[in-house]
Amino acid sequence: MHATPSTTAPRPAAGISGWFAGQVANLGQFAMGSVAGIGDVTLFALQTVGWLFARRQRRDVLLPNFYQIGVMSLPVVALTGLFIGMVLAVQSYSQFKALGLQTRLGSVINLSLVRELGPVLAATMLAGRVGSAMAAELGTMRVTEQIDALESMGANPIYYLVVPRFLGCLILIPSLTVMADFMGVLGGYFYSHVLLGIDYHHYWANSREYVDVFDFLLGIFKSLFFGAAIALVSCHHGFHCQPGAEGVGRAATNAFVHSFVLILILDLFLGIWLNNVHDFFRPEGPRKLL
């Protein structure tokens, strides 16, 4: 008998179409998961805001959270702002020297700090230090069923666990932003005047000319959105932590990564919108250094 040819080998066309179908299915699954995740975070945020106004918070619950979020974050924020100011001076001096504009260095350093770097760096430090800790703490409570115990006793865990942390991030991140701005301005001035020999009078005169109150308030305004995003994303990851030590670690890592990405996205869109507001109230156009 003659052996019949095997028909089990896949056809090339079928293999390509199967691979394409798998990629489309993976893309659809990712899109559906992303939409579901955004909806879940949105509902979580609405519940948090609802409980924020539904009942007054206890002082003995708020103060420990305020201390951990605000006071304990001051050293790292101050140190980061100080060195960022000096780094800006180092990186900008050679370009400004080539143009003969060394005395205008203060305007660029201080404007960059109060509008962008101060709020973003303060929020990044808050996400790294506080956001990860909140996610890990709430994740541990979820794994050890402490959150379930609160629900079984008739207490709402969002009111007792999320709202104090949300208020701490929302209220105290402007103070951390001011500290980052102050230390960055101080660091930039120290390096520019003491080490680079730039005249302090022209340094501060140009800073006053090109940096106004609107620039400072712009950074403070953006920091409020950053603080709210950090608290909501971190607490959401902690509440939905997977079982086990690996789940707690993954929740802490995802809390920082997602918070950082969200900070950058918010910074982009808030910057575009606030620049339009600035142009509306200042129709003379952007300020020039030349």
Beta strands, then each sheet from edge to edge (+ up, - down):
end
